[in-house]
Each structure stands twice: as structure tokens, then as C-alpha cells.
Amino acid sequence: SQCEADPDVDDDGHDAIACGGDDCDDNDATVPRVVDGDVTITEASELSALVGVGEITGNLDIHEVVGLTGLSELECLSGVGGEFLLYLNNDLVTLSALSNLRRVGGRFAIQRNALLDSLEGLEQLETAGGISIHSCDLLSDVDELSGVVSVGGLGFLGNDRLTNIEGLSNLREINGGLSIVNTPSLINIDGLS
């Protein structure tokens, strides 16, 4: 791993990241890797610029990336200040590299990722301005969202195989709307009780 979350913060209040590997400054093992502003990724090769990044202050938009099967370049990412949009990545099969992600300030949208059958990697996610899971046809549950305690809004649309949302049992606060549409296999919403 090229990063470990460090409980300390840098002078700007950002999480400090303890790095290891080629992407770190050998003179300072704790380098806060922060990208200010928005990031849009439309080609897999563009992700390499995010290796070792712990925080993106703006939006992160990863869409229509041909050949993208995973997000290993984002293994250090712990926060996105704006929206995190992950959509129309038809080859994406895993989110496991997002295991350090704890917060998304805006909407976290996982939409139309045809081969994604699990949210493995999102176990540490605690808060998001909203969570939208749309047309992820192979997804059967959201068990990996068990760490989420607060969202601005929550939506499920067109997830044909989604049978339960019990993974949201620790969710204590929805500050916006709740929408469940065209999700025919969902047999109950016990996870929200």
C-alpha cells in the first residue's frame, strides 16, 4: 500500500497521509496529497495522476472509461469535497480500492456500471451528501454501506437484482429525499427501520 491514514492533520486541516513507495517525498513520510478543485477522468491512463491522493476538494467524475476494471490508483482517497460520480464504466468490476474513503461532501452516484456486482471497498464510508445507485444490474445488496450513518438523500433506481438494503442498518439520518424506483427484486426496506 502506498498510503496509510494518519490521525493527524496538516496545517490546512486536511487528513495527513503516511506514504510509502515511489510517490512520496523521501524527506517527509507524511505528505498530505490534496488535489484542489474538480477532477474528470475519461481515460484509464488519467487515473495515474491520482496515485497517493488522499483528498479531492471538488468533484470527482469518472465516466465512460473504456477498459477500467478497478480503481487501484485511488487506494489513498479518504475524502471528496464535492460530488463523486462513477457512471457508465461498462468494464468496472470492483470498487475494492476505495477502502479508505470515509466521506463525500456531495452526491455519491454509482450509475450504469454494468459489471459491478458488489460495493466491496466502501465499508469505511460514513457520510455523503447523497447516495444514488442507479442501473447497476448485477448488484444484489448494499451490505458494504454498513458504515454510513448520515446522507443528504438516498436513491435506488433500476437495480433489477437488488434484493435488500439491510447494509444501511446503521444509517441514522437522511436529510433529503428517499427514492426507490424500478427495483423489482427489493422485497423489503428493513435496513432503514
Secondary structure, DSSP 4 states (H G I P E B T S, - for coil): --EEEEEEE-TTSPEEEEE-STTS-TT-SB---EE-S-EEE-SGGGGGGGTT--EESS-EEEES-TT----GGGTT--EESS-EEEE--TT----GGGTT--EEEEEEEEE--TT----TT-TT--EEEEEEEE--TT----GGGTT--EES-EEEES-TT----GGGTT--EE-S-EEEES-TT----GGG-
